[in-house]
Amino acid sequence: MEESLQQKRLAFIGSGTMAEAMIQGILRCGVAAAENIWASGPRKERAAELTEKYGIHGTTDNREAARKADVVVLSVKPQRLRMVLHELRGTVRPEQLVMSIVAGAKISYIAQVLGTPSVIRVMPNTPAQIGEGISVWFATPQVTPEQREVGRRILTALGEEIEVDEERFLDMATAVSGTGPTYVFLIMEALVDAAVHLGFSRRIAEALVTKTVLGSVLFARQSNMHLAQLRNMVTSPGGTSAEAIYQLDKGSIRTVLSKAVWAAYQKSKLLGETLSQDDELDKRPNGSPPSEKLET
Ligand SMILES: NC(=O)c1ccc[n+]([C@@H]2O[C@H](COP(=O)([O-])OP(=O)(O)OC[C@H]3O[C@@H](n4cnc5c(N)ncnc54)[C@H](OP(=O)(O)O)[C@@H]3O)[C@@H](O)[C@H]2O)c1
């Protein structure tokens, strides 16, 4: 498998942060050879930078990149997807595998515009940049076992991967793991500020918070205990943790987190609906212009 995958040609349409993270992981894990990877985007300088850095083929020609590939990875922002799909329509062949990491974009929409049935929709996250990401993915029934394995190997290069059997879990994953690092960074930032407020220097505050979060995560993983049990272990009666948790609960931290995740989930679903609707509108004689409200 390893050997045959090395010979697979991959094209990234959109060569930004996530594409680069994926390319780095793929090269680091030897999943594909640099000479078999294409990455396209609008800027020549970016194409040259990627060629220089990784020895891959950087290009500004989306069609050329897609034509060469066995796997076409769609890695543009949602607001660029519609344009890119229409550009690639007729270039992407039905036997090629399309892998989309675009937040919200539904498989039915991608498959319909491109006219290709083999599509994998993925929700990765940014720790993929250091091989510590988690990707949730769903494949259409037309994706062959070999393509499925290729997709899985690509995602393994980014960290862990979980295949789900219904596409609706992708919007949920977008809200939990895709957007998740943002919640963690915000909470860490708030804790650092709180430590500075107590009187620590920012350097020490950052070290304390970062190691506490990292250590807690590793401890939770290795101990295999329920999170509530781990928390109870350090919550002595009338102690400091009990006092702090009382304030967190009083501030509705659980509700706020739940509302945040729910809002991100709704936004992901809306992105998908907006993309599909824009295309439907364009089919009408006096179709409205595409929506601009597509920021993730
Ligand atoms: N970042 C995350 O945390 C994360 C997590 C999960 C999924 N995603 C998804 O990953 C996708 C990419 O996100 P990102 O963070 O990598 O964004 P990004 O850094 O902005 O990358 C997008 C790239 O697409 C290029 N591009 C713009 N128009 C194009 C076109 N017409 N044809 C080809 N390329 C074009 C951009 O070039 P210019 O810079 O020159 O405009 C940019 O290099 C998004 O759909 C997002 O939903 C992101």
The ligand as an ORCA input file, in Angstrom:
! r2SCAN-3c Opt
* xyz 0 1
  N      -7.605     26.780      9.329
  C      -8.365     25.919     10.015
  O      -8.378     25.850     11.226
  C      -9.234     24.949      9.275
  C      -9.670     23.798      9.915
  C     -10.451     22.904      9.200
  C     -10.809     23.190      7.885
  N     -10.396     24.330      7.314
  C     -10.805     24.620      5.942
  O      -9.663     24.616      5.131
  C      -9.870     25.498      4.052
  C      -8.624     26.329      3.861
  O      -8.406     27.073      5.045
  P      -7.016     27.770      5.322
  O      -7.005     28.133      6.752
  O      -5.892     26.965      4.749
  O      -7.197     29.096      4.431
  P      -6.082     29.956      3.687
  O      -4.802     29.905      4.425
  O      -6.681     31.279      3.380
  O      -5.879     29.155      2.310
  C      -6.700     29.276      1.221
  C      -5.802     29.376      0.006
  O      -6.608     29.392     -1.168
  C      -6.018     30.306     -2.079
  N      -6.988     30.729     -3.090
  C      -7.783     31.836     -3.109
  N      -8.501     31.861     -4.246
  C      -8.161     30.753     -4.951
  C      -8.541     30.235     -6.199
  N      -9.452     30.847     -6.958
  N      -7.964     29.088     -6.616
  C      -7.044     28.456     -5.866
  N      -6.642     28.902     -4.670
  C      -7.193     30.042     -4.218
  C      -5.550     31.432     -1.193
  O      -4.598     32.219     -1.884
  P      -4.355     33.760     -1.447
  O      -3.864     33.697     -0.044
  O      -3.358     34.241     -2.401
  O      -5.691     34.430     -1.571
  C      -4.968     30.655     -0.015
  O      -3.621     30.322     -0.256
  C     -11.105     26.330      4.371
  O     -12.163     25.964      3.527
  C     -11.435     25.990      5.796
  O     -12.823     25.923      5.978
  C      -9.591     25.205      7.958
*
